[in-house]
C-alpha cells in the first residue's frame, strides 16, 4: 500500500513539477510574482477544450497549438502589460486584476463545474500485481522528465540558456556584460508560460479543469519555487517530494493536513537555510 502511495505521489509530483518549473523560470528571471500564471494556465486548458470538443481539432494539433498560444500569451503580458508598469508591486497588482477578470470570464463562459476530456485510450491501465497506473499518468511523468531534461539542455548547452542563467543570478551584472535583459525576460515569460500551458492540458485530460484550478496549482508551484532557492533542478526535486508527501498524508489524514505540513516544511527549510547562510558569512 505504501509503495503504491509513493508511486502515485511521484505522478502527482510530476503534475506539480510541470507547473512549478514554468513558474520558476519566470520568477527567477524577473523576480516578479506573476500571479496571473495560474489563471493563464487554466485558460490554456479551456482553449484546448474549445479546439478539441468544439471544433473537433485533432488532439495532437490542439496540444501543439495551445502550447504555442500559451507562450505568446505570456510574452504578450510581459511586453505590453507588465513592462510599462516599471515596479514589482504594480506588476503583482496588475497580475491579480488579470486573474480576477479572466477567472470570472471563464466561470461565465464555461461554468464552475469541472471539465474533463476522457477517452478509452486515456483510461487504459498498466496492471502489475495490485498496482494500477493509467498510461496517461505515465505519459504525464514522461512529459515532466522531458521538460526537465530540455531545460537542463537549454540552460547548460545553449547560448540563450547561458544568458538566462546569468540574468537569474544577477540581472544588473548580466546587463553590464552585454546581455539584453529585456529580451531574456521576454524569453523567460514565453518559455515558462509554454510549460504552464502543458500543465493546463494535464488538468484537462487527467484531473478535471475548472476556473479556480489555476490558483490552486499556483500555490504549490510558488512553494516549490521558494524552496528551490534559484535552482530549477531543486524546484523539480521539491515538486516531486511535495507530491509524494501529499499523497502519503492522504492515506491516514485529511488533505488539509498534508497542505499544512508542506507549509510548515517550507518555513522550517527557509529558516534553516537563512541561518546556515548567516553562519557561513561569519
N, C-alpha and C positions, 0 to 999 in steps of 0.2 A: 504493500500500500504506500509506504513512504517513498519507495523508488518511483512509483507511478506519479506521485505528487511532485517529486523533484523534476521528473521528466516533463510533466505538463507545465511546471514552473519555468522551465527553460523555454518552452514555447511562448508562455506569457511574457517572459523577459525579452524574447525576440521581437514580439509585437511592440513592446515598450521601447526597445532599443532603436527601432526604426524612427519613432517619433523623437526620441532623445537625441540621436545623432544629428538629425536635421536641425533641431532647436539649438544644439550646442554649437554647430558650425556658425550659425548666425550670431549667437550670443558672444562667443569667444572672439569673434572678429569685430563686431560693432560695439559690444558692451551695452547694447540696448535690450531692454526687456520687451521683446516682440510678443506682446500679449495676444495679438491677432493671429499668431501662428496656429493656435488651436482651432479657431473657427475657420481659417483658411484650409486647414487640414480636412475638416468636416465638409467644407464647400467642395473640395476636390472629389470627395466621395459622392456627393449629390450630383455633381456634373457627370460622373461615371454612370450613376443610376439613370439619369435622363438619356444619356447616349445609348446605353445598353437596353434599358427597359422601354424607353420612349421612342427611340429611333432605330432600334434593332441593329446597332453598330456591333460588329464582332468584338468580343471581349478583349482580344489581344490589341486590336486597333484602339479601342476605347482606353485601355490602360496606358498605352504609349501616349495618346493624346492628352490624357489627364495629367500625366507626369510633366509633359511639356507645358501645359496650361498652368500647373502649379508653380513651375519655375518662373514663368512670365508674370504671374500674379505677384509673387514675392519680389521680383525685380522691380515691377511697376510700383508697388507700395514703397519700396526703399527710395526709388528715384524721384517719384512725384509727390509722395505724401510725407515720408519721414525726413528726407534730406533737407527740404526747405525749413523745417522746424528749428533745427540747429542745436537742440539740447536734449538730453536723455529723458528728463521728466516730461517734456512736451510730447516726445515720441511715445512714451508709455501711456499718457492720457489719450492721445490720438488713437493708439492701438486699442485701448479699452473701448473707445467710442466705436471704432470699426467693428469690434467683436460684438457689441450690443446690437448694432444695426443689422449686421449680416445674420446673427443668430435669430433675431426676431423675424427677419425676412424669410429665413429657412423654415421657421415654425409656421408662418403664414402660408408659404408655398407648399410645404410637404407635410405639415402636421408635426406633432410632438412624439408620435409613436416611432418605434424602431423600424428601419428599412433594411431588409436583408435580401441579397441576391443569392439564391442557392440552386444547386442542380445535383443530379445523381452523381456526377463526377466529383463535385466538391464534398459530398458526404461519404465517399468511399473511404474505408478504413484499412489501416495496417494492423493486423492482429498477431500478437506474439505472446502466447500464453494468456495471461489475464490482462496484458497491456493492450490498450486500443488507442491508436492515434490516427487522425484523419490525414490523408495525403495532403490536404490543403494546409494543415498545420506544419507538416514537414516542408512544404513549399515556402511558407512564411519564414521558418527558421533558416532555410536556404537563402531567401531574399535578404534577410538580415546579415547573414555571413557574407554574402556577395557585396552588399553595400559597404560593410566594414572593410572588406579587402580592397574595394575600389577606392575608398577614402584613404586607406594606407598607401596605395599606389600613387594617388594624386598628390598626397602630402609629402611623400618621400622621394618620388621619382620624376614628378612633372614640375616644370618651371613655375606654373601658376600656383601649384600646391606649395612650393617653397616660399613664394611670395605671401600666400595665405597664412602659412605658419609664422612668418615674420611679423605680419600685422597682428596676429593673435598674441604674440609675445609682447610687442611694443609698437603700436601704430606710429607714434612720433618718430622713433628711430627708423622704422621702415620708410617713412616719408623722406627722411634725411638722406637715405642711401639710394633714393630714386624710384622707389616703389609707389605707384599711383594708388594710394589707399582707397580713394573713392571707387575706383574700378574694382578693386578687390572686395570692398564691401558689397558692391552690386553683385559680383560673382557669388559671394557667400550667401546672400539672400536668395539668389536663384538656385544654388545647389541645395541649401538647407530646405527650401520650400519644395523642391522636387522630391527630396527624400520624405518630407512631410506628406506630400500627396500620396506616396506609396502607403504610408500609414493610414491615410483616409480610405484607400482602396481595401486595405486589410479589414478595416471595420465593416465596410460594405459587404464583403464576401464572407467574413468569418463570424463576427460577434454581433453585428447589427449597428446601424448608424442612426443617430438622432442629432438634432441641432446642438444639444448641450454636450455631446460626446467629446468634442474637441477640447473643451476646457478641462474635462476630467483627465484626458491624456496629457494635456499641457502641464498639469500639476506634477505628475510623476516625471515627466521629461525635465522639468525645471529642477526637481530634486536630484535626478541623475546628473544633470549638468553642473549643479553646485558641488556635488560630491566628486565629480571628475576633475575639478580644480584646473581647468585649462587644457586637459589632455583628453582627446577624443577616444583613445583606446580605454582609458579609465571609465569614461562615460558608458561605453559599450559593456564593460565588465559589470559596472554598478547596475546597469539596466537589467542584466540577466540575474544578478543577485536579488534585486528588488522583486522581480517576477517569481523567483523561487521562494523567497520569504513570504510573499503574499499568498502563494498557493499552499505552502505548508501550514501557514497560520489558519487558512480556511478549513483545514482538516478538523480542528478541535474548537476553534473560536470564530466569532462573527468577523466579517470582513473588516469592519472599522478598527478592530484591534490590530490587524496587520498594518493598516494605514498609520495608526498611532505609533506602532513600533518603527515604521520606516522614518517618520518624522523625528522620533527620539534618536534613532541611529544617525540621522543626518546631523542633528545638533551635537551629539556626542563626538562624531567624527570631526566636525568642523572645530569644536573646542580643542580636541586633541591635536589637530593639525596646526591650529594657531599657536598653541603652547609649545609644540615641537619647533615651529619656526622661530618663535621668540627665543627659545633656548639655544638654537643653532646660531642666531645672530650674536648672542652673548658668548 
